[in-house]
Amino acid sequence: MFGRSTLLSGFLAIALVVCLAGRAVAALMTALFPDGVPGYDAGDGVTVETRLHPEQMPLGLREGAFQFLPRLDESFGYTSNALPGRFRHGSWQVVTAPSVTVDSDWSRDAVGAAASVQDTRYLALPGQDRTDGGVSAGGRLDIGDDKLTLAAAHVSQHEDRSALDSIASDRPIAFNLDDVRASYAITDGRWSVVPAVQVTNWTYGNTTIFAIPASQAYRDRVVVQTGVTVHYEFAPLRSVVFVVRAIGQDYTRTPPGQPSPNSTGYQMLAGIDYNDNTVWRLRLLVGGEMRRFASHLYPQQNTLIAEAGVGWSPSAMTSVSATVSRETDDAAQAGVSGLVYTAARLTIDHELLRDVLFKVTAGLQRADFFQGGYQTGTTAGAGATWVMNRNARLSVTYDQTDLRGSSIPSEGLVAGYSQGLALVTLRLSL
């Protein structure tokens, strides 16, 4: 026991030293990575939509201890606005999205990988066509009760204009993201300590605004995040959680004569992870962040941050989930050192019949820029899915997004934007 405690204390000390020395930032990029790959699996729990009945689950293709799950989503629909800024133009669109995941079926250890492509074609506006894609791979090594996880990913995508802090470019702005991460989970009785490190490189393609070339190189940056998470399980599936992170960013191509937005920040959060294994699941973290900038022109920012999620399953036919978050993020605008991003989202899934599922979502977002001004957004959506069999399902969805702003720091920002998107999607799986 003495040796085990010494090892745990040593890892905790090393993790804290790394945190204090790091330069990192936590970016809003969770949605860019697929589930099912060790190191990238969000693990947000099971809902009516994700909990398929055994006869509805794709069998996949097996090769030894590995399972391959190929999938093709083919969508056809209409968007009420495929252009940025004050211009508005609707278009029919076709979306083709093939993907494949592979994972191991071992009793201990795990490896997984995923690759996907999404091609979007606007029939009335071919100049807005875009192709996105990404690959990721990860592995987990079980060392006694401890777990070492390594993962890497490459993402090539375009920014959505329906997101806060997006630029009113003539066409979607392309960006690449390369990410590597590692963590080591140490378990000792009721205690669990997880030191982790993540390095991300963001690079942006050029664009035009009102046909005028607008380089986006000033947004290129290398992001590193280091931290340690401590869990104390005071009862089965119920833990107290403490988090310490060092965060910041190093911009690699700041134009001459402009102040550098490089910064170093530190976060501390505490909260609870509560699961009664039946109806309720609660996660709550509250704390603060201090961010210091390399340039004296940007004042230090002290921010209240929080992460919270509630899951409620009143019956096997219905699941309700709600999330609320408040965090800092980098800004897309030149001369703006960052923003505070606040978001709330509610999702309701309901199984009307064994093979018919309904889903309703609603969300609120707000971005408060460090240099003044703010932007708000609302989202709402509804959809129905018919699970035809284990290899095919048909979905009909509608999503509405609206953005509004006040005293926006830069005229290049999408101050007002509205879009309705209706899609019919056929998913084929093996």
C-alpha positions in Angstrom: 0.0 0.0 0.0 2.9 2.4 0.8 4.4 1.9 -2.6 1.1 2.4 -4.3 0.4 5.6 -2.5 3.9 6.9 -3.2 3.4 6.2 -7.0 0.1 8.1 -6.9 1.5 11.1 -5.1 4.5 11.2 -7.5 2.2 11.3 -10.5 0.1 14.0 -8.9 3.1 16.2 -8.2 4.5 15.7 -11.7 1.1 16.6 -13.2 0.9 19.8 -11.1 4.4 20.9 -12.2 3.4 20.3 -15.8 0.3 22.4 -15.3 2.2 25.3 -13.9 4.7 25.2 -16.8 2.2 24.8 -19.7 0.9 27.2 -22.3 -2.5 26.0 -23.4 -6.1 26.8 -24.2 -9.3 24.7 -24.2 -10.9 25.2 -27.6 -14.6 24.5 -28.4 -13.9 21.5 -30.6 -15.5 18.5 -28.9 -18.0 18.0 -31.8 -15.1 17.7 -34.3 -14.1 14.2 -33.1 -16.1 11.0 -33.4 -17.2 8.8 -30.5 -15.9 5.2 -30.3 -12.2 6.0 -30.4 -10.2 5.7 -27.2 -9.2 9.2 -26.1 -12.0 10.9 -28.1 -15.1 9.1 -26.8 -17.2 11.7 -25.0 -19.1 9.1 -22.9 -22.1 11.4 -22.2 -24.3 8.5 -21.4 -27.0 6.5 -23.1 -30.2 8.1 -24.5 -33.3 6.7 -26.2 -31.7 7.6 -29.5 -28.3 6.0 -28.9 -29.8 2.9 -27.0 -30.8 0.7 -29.9 -32.5 -2.7 -29.4 -30.2 -5.7 -30.2 -32.1 -6.5 -33.4 -31.6 -2.9 -34.6 -27.9 -2.8 -34.1 -25.6 -3.2 -37.2 -23.5 -6.4 -37.0 -20.5 -4.9 -38.8 -17.7 -6.9 -40.3 -15.4 -9.0 -38.1 -11.7 -9.8 -38.7 -10.4 -11.7 -35.8 -10.8 -9.6 -32.7 -11.6 -6.4 -34.6 -15.0 -5.1 -35.7 -15.4 -2.9 -38.7 -18.6 -0.7 -38.9 -19.0 1.0 -42.4 -21.8 3.5 -42.8 -23.2 5.8 -45.5 -25.5 8.7 -44.8 -27.2 10.2 -47.9 -29.2 13.4 -47.3 -31.4 15.6 -49.5 -33.0 18.8 -48.3 -33.3 22.6 -48.4 -31.5 25.4 -46.6 -33.1 28.8 -46.4 -29.8 30.6 -46.3 -26.5 29.3 -47.9 -24.8 32.7 -47.9 -23.1 34.8 -45.2 -23.9 38.3 -43.8 -26.8 40.4 -45.0 -27.3 38.5 -48.2 -29.8 35.7 -48.2 -30.2 32.9 -50.7 -31.8 29.5 -50.3 -30.8 26.3 -52.1 -31.5 22.6 -52.3 -28.6 20.6 -51.1 -27.3 17.0 -51.2 -25.0 15.7 -48.5 -23.1 12.4 -48.9 -21.3 11.2 -45.8 -19.5 7.8 -45.8 -17.6 6.7 -42.7 -16.0 3.6 -41.1 -15.0 2.8 -37.5 -13.0 -0.1 -36.2 -12.5 -1.2 -32.7 -11.1 -4.2 -30.8 -13.0 -6.7 -28.8 -10.5 -7.6 -26.1 -11.2 -8.2 -22.5 -8.4 -5.8 -21.6 -6.8 -3.0 -23.5 -8.5 -1.4 -26.5 -7.7 0.2 -29.8 -9.9 2.0 -32.2 -9.9 4.2 -35.3 -12.4 6.2 -37.4 -12.4 7.9 -40.8 -15.2 10.0 -42.3 -15.9 12.3 -45.3 -18.9 14.7 -45.7 -19.5 16.2 -49.1 -22.1 19.0 -49.3 -23.4 20.2 -52.7 -25.7 23.3 -53.1 -27.6 22.9 -56.3 -28.4 26.7 -56.7 -25.0 27.9 -55.4 -22.2 25.5 -56.5 -19.6 28.1 -55.3 -20.6 27.2 -51.7 -19.9 23.5 -52.1 -17.6 22.0 -49.4 -16.0 18.7 -48.5 -15.0 17.9 -44.9 -13.3 14.9 -43.4 -11.3 13.5 -40.6 -9.3 10.5 -39.3 -8.6 9.5 -35.7 -7.0 6.6 -33.9 -6.5 5.8 -30.2 -5.5 3.1 -27.8 -5.8 2.2 -24.2 -3.3 0.1 -22.3 -4.5 -1.5 -19.0 -1.7 -1.6 -16.5 -3.1 -3.3 -13.4 -5.9 -1.0 -12.4 -4.4 1.9 -14.2 -5.1 3.0 -17.8 -2.8 4.7 -20.2 -4.6 6.3 -23.2 -3.0 7.7 -26.4 -4.8 9.2 -29.3 -4.3 11.3 -32.4 -6.5 12.9 -35.0 -6.5 15.0 -38.2 -9.5 17.1 -39.1 -10.1 19.1 -42.3 -13.3 21.1 -42.2 -15.0 24.4 -43.0 -16.4 26.9 -40.4 -20.2 27.0 -40.2 -21.7 30.5 -40.5 -24.5 29.5 -38.1 -21.9 29.4 -35.3 -21.1 32.4 -33.0 -18.0 34.4 -33.9 -18.0 33.4 -37.5 -16.7 35.6 -40.3 -18.9 36.8 -43.2 -16.6 35.4 -45.8 -17.8 34.8 -49.4 -17.6 31.1 -48.9 -17.0 28.8 -45.9 -13.5 29.2 -44.4 -11.4 25.9 -44.5 -9.3 24.9 -41.6 -7.1 22.0 -40.5 -6.7 20.6 -37.0 -4.0 18.2 -35.9 -4.5 16.8 -32.4 -2.5 14.5 -30.1 -3.3 13.6 -26.5 -2.3 11.3 -23.7 -3.6 10.5 -20.2 -2.8 8.1 -17.4 -5.6 7.1 -15.0 -4.3 6.0 -11.6 -6.7 4.2 -9.3 -6.1 3.7 -5.6 -9.2 2.6 -3.7 -11.8 5.3 -3.9 -9.2 7.8 -5.4 -8.6 8.3 -9.1 -6.0 10.7 -10.4 -5.8 11.4 -14.2 -2.9 13.6 -15.4 -3.3 14.5 -19.1 -1.7 16.5 -21.9 -3.0 17.6 -25.3 -1.4 19.4 -28.2 -3.4 20.9 -31.1 -2.3 22.7 -34.2 -4.9 24.9 -36.0 -4.2 26.2 -39.5 -6.7 28.3 -41.6 -7.1 28.7 -45.4 -7.4 32.1 -47.0 -10.8 33.6 -48.0 -12.4 36.7 -49.5 -14.9 39.1 -48.0 -17.0 41.0 -50.6 -14.5 39.7 -53.2 -11.5 41.3 -51.3 -8.8 38.8 -50.3 -8.7 38.3 -46.5 -5.9 36.1 -45.2 -6.8 34.0 -42.1 -3.2 33.2 -41.3 -3.3 35.4 -38.2 -5.6 32.7 -36.6 -3.0 29.9 -36.9 -1.9 28.7 -33.5 -0.4 25.8 -31.5 -2.5 24.9 -28.5 -1.3 22.9 -25.5 -3.4 21.9 -22.6 -2.1 20.1 -19.5 -4.0 19.2 -16.4 -4.9 16.8 -13.7 -8.4 15.5 -12.7 -9.0 13.9 -9.2 -12.0 11.8 -8.4 -13.0 10.6 -4.9 -15.8 8.1 -5.0 -17.8 8.6 -1.7 -20.4 6.1 -2.9 -20.8 3.7 -5.9 -21.1 5.8 -9.1 -20.9 9.1 -7.0 -17.8 11.1 -6.9 -16.4 14.5 -5.9 -14.2 15.9 -8.7 -11.3 18.4 -8.7 -9.7 19.7 -11.9 -6.6 21.8 -12.4 -5.6 22.9 -15.9 -2.9 25.1 -17.4 -4.2 26.7 -20.6 -3.0 29.2 -23.3 -2.1 29.5 -26.9 0.9 30.5 -29.1 -0.1 32.2 -32.4 2.5 31.4 -35.0 1.7 34.0 -37.8 0.7 37.2 -36.1 1.0 40.0 -38.7 3.8 42.6 -38.1 2.6 45.6 -36.1 -0.3 43.8 -34.5 -0.2 42.9 -30.7 0.3 39.2 -30.1 -2.8 37.4 -28.6 -0.5 34.8 -27.0 -1.6 34.0 -23.5 -1.2 31.7 -20.5 -4.1 30.8 -18.3 -4.9 28.7 -15.3 -8.1 27.0 -14.3 -9.4 25.4 -11.1 -12.8 23.7 -10.9 -14.5 21.5 -8.3 -17.8 19.6 -8.4 -19.7 16.4 -8.4 -20.4 13.4 -10.7 -23.6 11.7 -9.4 -25.2 8.7 -11.0 -28.0 6.7 -9.4 -27.8 4.1 -12.1 -31.5 4.4 -12.8 -33.2 7.8 -13.5 -30.7 10.6 -12.8 -27.2 11.5 -13.9 -25.7 14.8 -12.7 -22.3 16.3 -13.5 -21.3 19.8 -12.2 -18.0 21.6 -12.2 -17.7 25.3 -11.1 -14.5 27.3 -10.8 -12.5 30.2 -12.3 -9.9 31.0 -14.9 -7.1 33.6 -14.9 -5.7 34.4 -18.4 -2.7 36.6 -18.9 -1.7 37.9 -22.3 1.8 38.4 -23.7 0.9 41.9 -24.9 0.4 44.7 -22.4 -2.4 46.0 -24.7 -4.6 43.1 -23.7 -5.6 43.2 -20.0 -5.7 40.1 -17.8 -9.1 38.3 -17.8 -10.5 36.7 -14.7 -13.6 34.6 -15.6 -16.1 32.4 -13.8 -16.3 29.1 -15.7 -18.6 26.1 -15.3 -19.5 22.8 -16.9 -22.8 21.1 -16.0 -24.9 18.3 -17.4 -28.1 16.6 -16.2 -29.6 13.4 -17.6 -33.1 12.2 -16.7 -34.8 9.0 -17.8 -38.3 9.0 -16.4 -39.0 5.8 -18.4 -37.3 3.4 -20.8 -39.2 5.3 -23.6 -38.0 8.9 -22.8 -34.7 10.5 -22.0 -34.1 14.2 -21.2 -30.6 15.8 -21.1 -29.6 19.3 -20.4 -26.1 20.9 -20.5 -24.9 24.4 -19.4 -21.3 25.7 -19.9 -19.4 28.9 -19.5 -15.8 29.0 -20.7 -13.3 31.2 -22.5 -12.2 30.7 -26.1 -10.1 32.3 -28.9 -11.8 34.8 -31.1 -11.8 34.7 -34.9 -11.5 38.5 -35.3 -8.1 40.2 -35.7 -7.4 42.5 -32.7 -9.8 40.6 -30.4 -7.9 38.6 -27.8 -10.7 36.2 -26.9 -14.3 35.8 -25.7 -16.4 34.2 -23.0 -18.7 31.6 -24.4 -21.9 30.6 -22.6 -24.3 27.9 -23.8 -27.3 26.0 -22.7 -28.9 23.1 -24.5 -32.0 20.8 -23.9 -32.6 17.6 -25.7 -35.6 15.3 -25.4 -35.6 11.8 -27.0 -38.8 9.7 -27.1 -39.5 6.2 -28.4 -43.0 6.4 -29.8 -42.8 2.9 -31.2 -40.1 0.3 -31.0 -38.8 1.4 -34.4 -40.0 5.1 -34.4 -38.0 7.7 -32.5 -38.6 11.4 -31.9 -36.1 14.1 -30.9 -36.5 17.7 -30.0 -33.7 20.1 -29.2 -33.4 23.8 -28.1 -30.3 25.9 -27.4 -29.1 29.3 -26.3 -25.6 30.7 -26.9 -23.8 34.0 -26.1 -20.3 35.2 -26.9 -19.0 38.2 -24.8 -15.8 39.6 -26.5 -12.9 40.7 -24.3 -12.7 44.0 -26.3 -16.4 44.7 -25.9 -19.6 43.7 -27.7 -21.5 40.5 -27.7 -23.3 38.1 -29.9 -26.2 35.8 -29.1 -27.7 32.8 -30.9 -30.7 30.5 -30.6 -31.2 27.0 -32.1 -34.2 24.7 -32.2 -34.7 21.5 -34.0 -37.0 18.5 -34.3 -36.7 15.1 -36.0 -38.2 11.7 -36.4 -36.3 8.5 -37.2 -37.7 5.2 -38.6 -35.5 2.3 -37.8 -36.3 0.1 -40.8 -34.0 -2.8 -39.8 -30.5 -3.2 -38.4 -29.0 -2.0 -41.7 -31.2 1.0 -42.6 -32.9 3.9 -41.0 -34.7 7.0 -42.4 -34.7 10.4 -40.7 -36.5 13.6 -41.2 -35.1 16.7 -39.4 -35.6 20.4 -39.3 -33.1 22.8 -37.6 -33.5 26.6 -37.1 -30.5 28.9 -36.2 -30.6 32.6 -35.6 -27.7 35.0 -34.7 -27.8 38.5 -33.4 -25.1 40.9 -32.3 -24.6 44.2 -30.5 -21.5 46.4 -30.8 -19.6 43.7 -32.7 -15.9 44.4 -32.5 -15.3 43.9 -36.2 -17.5 44.5 -39.3 -16.2 41.2 -40.7 -18.2 39.3 -38.1 -21.5 37.7 -39.0 -23.7 40.1 -36.9 -27.1 38.8 -38.0 -27.8 35.5 -39.6 -30.8 33.2 -39.9 -31.0 29.7 -41.4 -33.6 26.9 -41.6 -32.4 23.5 -42.7 -34.7 20.6 -43.6 -33.2 17.3 -44.4 -34.3 13.7 -45.3 -31.5 11.3 -44.5 -31.1 7.6 -45.4 -28.5 5.8 -43.3 -27.1 2.5 -44.5 -24.9 0.3 -42.3 -23.4 -3.1 -42.4 
